[in-house]
Amino acid sequence: MIQAVLFDLDGTLADTAADLGAALNRLLAEEGMPPVAYDKIRPIASHGARGLIELGFGVQKHDPAFEDYRRRFLDHYETSFADLTTLFDGVNPLLEGLAARGLKWGIVTNKPMRFTDRLVPALPWAIPPGVVVSGDTVGVPKPDPAPMLHAANTLGVPPETCLYLGDAERDVAAARAAGMRAIIASYGYIADTDQPDTWGADGFIDHPEELLQHV
């Protein structure tokens, strides 16, 4: 029996791609490089700084230039992390539906606390989350199950009574490792090269309110 629903943030609850893309394009402009179109940015947004830097610069984590790009990207993002970000349509009706069923809800994201601690309170939730676990809250991010287990413990529910909604393979892996059910938000930031059918999720939804059918 489901007692709580946990969510990824970027690409699941909040449409953050425009602000992330703007930060990337400001960094590219500093380097004298052309901007990346939004339709290229959106599918990669769920992969955070690492994915966006690879998209814009062709630089991977092991490259000597990566850490400087990452630091500067995050500095740019910090100046405008909530300018264009909105909740996806249907999120608040979903949260109200969960509350009507007596279910708790929370956020487990890989986004650093420096952003989530300010972005989450700035968003217009119908019902505030009972817990917010960031990528650096417990020292390890998803796909490690530790953030998921921490969220369940904070909400006071057994992990096996939690359902997790996300839009990335690591979301499903983290949920599975924590003993939780996992649903994929097909409306989220999923690239053409992704293969969500192979991620081992319990189901897919095309709109936030469809999650009510799974609780």
Order of alpha helices (4+ residues) and beta strands (2+ residues): beta-beta-alpha-alpha-alpha-alpha-beta-alpha-beta-alpha-beta-alpha-beta-alpha-beta-beta
